[in-house]
Amino acid sequence: MNKTTRHLLLLLPFILMACSKKIISPIIATPPKPTLAIEQIDFEYFHGKARMVYQDNKKEQEAKANIRVRKDSVIWISFNLVGIQGARALINKDSITILSNLKNEYYVFDYKELSKRYNFEINYDVIQAALLGNLIIQRSDDDVIEQHSSGYLLKQQTNNIGIINYVNGASMKIERVDMKETTNNNTLTINYSNFQPVGTKIFPYNGTLSIFYKTLSGLLSTTIIFEYNKAEVGDRELKFPFNIPKRYERR
C-alpha cells in the first residue's frame, strides 16, 4: 500500500463524519399560519326592525325601518317618518331604487354612479355585509392574520382597497371594519356593538357606518346609524312588495 492510499484511508472517517453532519443538520420548520374562524350570520332570509339615522354635511334624517333580506339577492327597506310611510328602498345586484311617497317621486342609482359620487367602491355585497356584521369580502390565501391580547386583526386587500377587520377574541365577531382606498385615501369605517343572540349566532344590534371622501368642495362625510330592536333569520320566505305608481316622477 503506497503512502497516498494510506493517507486517504486515514482521512476517510473524517470525510464521512463531515458528510454525515451535513446530511443530518437540523431543519428549522416554518411555523404554521394562524387560523381564524370568524362567526358570521348565515341565513336564507333576514327580517329586522331598526331605528336608522342618516347624516351628511347638509342634513340629518331619522326614521324607523323595516328591513328584509333574501341572501345574496335583494334587500328591501320600508321607512316610516313619525308614523307615516315615507319611503321604500329596493337594493339588488344591479342597482338601488328609492321610492318617496311624500314627494311622489323615485330615484334609481347604479353602483358605478354611487361609487363615483363617494369616490369609493360600493356594491350589493358591501351593503348586505354591513347590515349584518359579516365580512365585506371573502377570505383568501393572501389574508394576513395578526393575534393581539384582546383579539385578532384580519387584513385583506381587494383591488386598490385595504381592509382591516377587528375581531373579538372571545366571541369571534367582527367589532370594527376599516376600509381605505389607496389612491385617494377615502375611508369607510363600520363599528358594531350590543351583540345579542339571533338563532344560534351572535348579531350586532347597533352599528355605525361612516364614509369620508374627497370632492372638489373638500372633504365630506356621510354617516348611517342603525339600532335594531328586532332581528330574525330563517328559511321562511318573505315578500318584497315594490311597485312604482305611474304618477310618480323619476328624479
N, C-alpha and C positions, 0 to 999 in steps of 0.2 A: 504494500500500500504506500503510495507516494505521499509526500508532505501535503500537497494540495488537497488530496482526498481526505486525509486525516483531519485537516483543518475544517473542512466542510462538515464532517461528521460531528466535530466538536461544537460547531456553531448551529447545527440543525435543531437541537432542543430550544435554543433561544429564538430562532426564526419561527418555530411552531408556536411558542408562547406568545410572541408578538402578534402573530396572525390570529391566534385564538382570542386575544384581548380585543382585537378589532371586531371580531365576529360577535362576541357576547357583550359588547358595550351596551349599557342601558339606553333605552329609547324613552324619551320624555313624552308621555301621551298628552295630546291636546285636550283640555277639559271640555266636556260637552256643553253645548249651548243651553242656557236656562230655558225652561219651558214656561208657558203662561196660559192658563185656562181661564179666559175671561168669561164671566157669566153674562149671557145675553138673553133678551126676551125673544123666544121663538113662538110663532103663532100662525094661524091661518087668518083669523080676524081679530081686530083690536077695537074696543069701544071705550071711550073715555069722556069725562066731562071736566072742564077746567076753566079757571079764570085766566084770561090772556091779556097782556098789556103790550101795546106796540108804541115804541118811542123812536123818533128820529130828531134831526136838528130843527124841525119846524113844528111838530105836533106830538101829542100823546093821546092814545085811544085805549079804552078798556072795554072788554066785552066778556060775556060768558060764552063758552064754546062747547059744542057737542062734536066730538071727533070720532070718525070711523075709518078704519084702515083695512084693506084687503092686501095681504102681504105681497110686496114687490109688484103691485098693480095700480092701486088707486087710494088716494086719501081724500076724504070728504069732511068738510068742516062747516057747521052752521053757527053763525054768530048772532047773539042776542044783545041788543043795547037797551038797557033799562026795560026789559020785558018785551021789547019789540024785535022781531026777527029782522036784523039789519042787513045781513049779507050771507052768502054762501061761497065756498071755495071748493073747486074740484081740481085735484092735483093728480096728474098721471105721468106716464113716462115721457110724454112729448111736450106737455105744456101745463100752464096753470090758468084756470078760468075763474074770475071773481065776479059774482053777481050781486049788485047793490039793489035791494028792494026799496031803500029810502029814496034813491035818486033815479030809479027806473033805467039803469044802465049797467053795462057789463064790460069787463076787461079781459083780454087774452094775452098772456105772456108766454113766450117760449124761453127755454133755459139759456139760449145763446144771448137773448136780449137782456135777461136778468143778470147773467154773468158779466156782460158788458157794462151794465148800469152800476154794479157794485165792484167792478174790476176784480172779481173773484169767481172761481168756478162753482156754479150751483146746479144741481141736478136732483132728480127724484130720490135717488139713494141717500143723498146727504140729508134731505128733508125728513125722510122716513126714519133714518137712524137717529137724527137729532131729537125727534119727538119721543123716541122710545129709549134713548140712552144706550144704543148699540154702537158698534164700531162703524165709523164713517166709511172706511174701505176695508176690503177683505184682507186677511193675513197673507203674507208671502214669505219666502225664504230670505228675503233681503231685510226683513224687520229686525230691529235691534232692541233687545230687552235689557233693561238695567234694574237691578234689585236694590232697594233702599230700605231704611229702617221701618218706614210706615207702609211700604207697598212697592209698586213697580212702575217703571216708565216703559211704554211701548212706543218706539219711534218708527215711523213709516214715511215712505216717500211715494208720491204719485205725480208723474209729470213734473211740474215746477212747484209743487206744493209739499211742504214738510208738515208732518202731523205728529204731535206728541200726545199720547193718551196716558193719563194719570190713573192708575188702578189701585184701589184699596186692597191691602194685603190680606185682610180678614174676610171681606165679603166678595172679593174679586170682581167688584163692579167698577165701571168707569165713573170717576168723580169729576173729571175735567178733561176737556179736549182743546188743544191749541193747534190752530192751523195757520200757516204763514206762506204767503205767495212770494217766492224768492225773487221774482223780477221787479216787483213794486212794493214789497213789504206790507201789503194789505194783510189784515189778520181777521180770523174768526175764532172766537172763544166760546165754549159751552161749559157751564158749571151746573152740576147736578147735586141735589141734596134731598133730604126727607125720604129715605129709602124705606119702602114698605112691601110686604108680600103681595104678589099678584099671581094666583095659581101656585105653582111650585117654585117660582122665581122671585127675585127682589127687583122692584121697579122704582125709579126716581120720580116721586110725586111733584118735585119742584125742579125747575130748570131755568137758566138764563142764557140766551144766545146773544152775543154781541159781535157786530161786524164793524171794523174800522177800515175805511177805504179812501183813497186819494182821488180827488176830482180837480177840475180846473178852478173850482171855487175854494179848494183847500181840503183839509182832512175832515171827512164826515163820518157819522156813526149811525147805526141802526141797532136797536135792542128789542128783543122779544122775550117776554117773561111768561112762563106758564106755570100754573099751580093746579094740579089735578085734585079733584075731590072724589073721583071715581075712575077706576081703571079695571078693565076685564079683557081677558084673552080666551079664545076658544075656537071651536070648529063651526059654531052656529052661523049660518050665512046671514049677512047684514045687507040692508038695502042702501043705495046711494042715490036718492032722488035728486035730479038736477035738470030742470027744464028752463030754457030762456024764453020768456014771453016775447011775442012778435013786436010788441010796442016798445021793448027795451032797446036802447041805442048803444051801439058799441063805441067805446072810447079808446 
